[in-house]
């Protein structure tokens, strides 16, 4: 993950917005509008950032700066979940976040609930087997 802040000086008479982008390779994961509004998360993560004729400064990715964005897809705390329509989502059990669109809008989703219920069922089964 990398963070690019646009610093292009546009040759126009009005304020041209320069946003800050969170990228996975060359694909836009999310961006912060220049106006300081809340983070906007890409639903598909397919859009590419066209950097031609533009200038950017690169910054270190800090998770706290990008609320509502779940970028982690690896590690012991990350569980892979199948969505109802066959999509693959990643639930981070430490942060309680999910890579699905529903989580990015509501801050909660059925995938997190599914992981919690599965974990609870395993604990109950372990108690029974003792």
ZATORGU-495419 format. One record per residue (C-alpha): x, y, z; residue number from 1. Coordinates in steps of 0.001 Angstrom, whole numbers, plus 500000, padded with zeros to 6 digits. Layout:
BEGIN
     east    north       up     i
        X        Y        Z   NUM
...
// end
This chain:
BEGIN
     east    north       up     i
   500000   500000   500000     1
   501136   503491   499258     2
   499679   506928   499801     3
   500029   509591   497114     4
   499066   513204   497675     5
   498625   515190   494487     6
   500636   518411   494404     7
   500074   519357   490762     8
   500005   523093   490087     9
   497205   523510   487569    10
   497322   526387   485088    11
   493683   527441   485596    12
   491871   530411   487153    13
   489999   528325   489719    14
   490973   525972   492554    15
   491567   522565   490988    16
   491152   519847   493637    17
   494192   517731   494440    18
   493145   514644   496391    19
   495132   512129   498453    20
   494959   508539   497203    21
   495487   505150   498852    22
   496783   502729   496233    23
   497301   498994   496005    24
   499822   498869   493162    25
   498276   501242   490637    26
   494656   500588   491711    27
   492727   503109   493837    28
   491590   501616   497156    29
   490294   504905   498619    30
   490842   508635   498462    31
   490502   511713   500635    32
   488987   514709   498858    33
   490983   517946   499023    34
   488104   519568   500927    35
   488860   517423   503974    36
   485660   515409   503720    37
   485555   511812   504897    38
   487473   509020   503176    39
   485770   507610   500087    40
   486350   503890   499547    41
   486444   502294   496096    42
   483778   499626   495738    43
   485573   497618   493060    44
   489249   498538   493492    45
   489612   498323   489701    46
   490113   502024   488892    47
   493682   503023   488103    48
   495233   506358   489001    49
   496401   508149   485865    50
   499614   509907   486904    51
   500480   511368   483509    52
   501148   515135   483586    53
   500514   515183   487346    54
   502806   515471   490381    55
   502504   513488   493597    56
   504260   513171   496951    57
   504428   509709   498484    58
   503664   509173   502178    59
   503828   506175   504484    60
   500540   504290   504888    61
   499118   504646   508407    62
   495951   502596   509004    63
   494481   505141   511459    64
   494510   507808   508724    65
   492154   505740   506567    66
   489064   504883   508690    67
   486682   502381   507125    68
   489354   500970   504802    69
   490403   497367   505356    70
   493545   496610   503382    71
   494961   493646   505265    72
   494444   490328   503479    73
   497167   488332   505220    74
   498250   487417   508729    75
   497021   485223   511562    76
   494143   487581   512449    77
   492735   487637   508908    78
   490097   485079   507955    79
   488832   484539   504423    80
   485030   484396   504023    81
   482878   483497   501025    82
   480168   486057   500278    83
   476605   485068   499405    84
   477264   485697   495694    85
   480655   483959   495592    86
   482895   486934   496339    87
   485847   486521   498670    88
   486118   488888   501634    89
   488734   489236   504349    90
   487744   489670   507998    91
   490389   490982   510378    92
   489503   489529   513786    93
   491847   491891   515645    94
   490465   495138   514237    95
   486934   493772   513697    96
   486885   494926   510073    97
   485875   493386   506749    98
   486824   494121   503144    99
   483183   494102   501964   100
   481280   497174   500805   101
   478702   496783   503574   102
   481357   497187   506245   103
   482767   500294   504578   104
   479302   501913   504720   105
   477864   500606   508011   106
   480916   499599   510020   107
   479369   496156   510496   108
   478479   493200   508270   109
   477265   489615   508222   110
   480764   488307   507463   111
   482090   489471   510843   112
   479019   487965   512496   113
   479671   484692   510641   114
   483281   484545   511886   115
   482170   485264   515476   116
   479482   482556   515358   117
   481920   480019   513896   118
   484451   480840   516623   119
   481766   480563   519319   120
   480647   477181   517951   121
   484244   475886   518024   122
   484617   476987   521651   123
   481376   475220   522620   124
   482500   472053   520811   125
   485851   472150   522653   126
   484012   472433   525988   127
   481821   469447   525086   128
   484809   467321   524067   129
   486631   467839   527375   130
// end
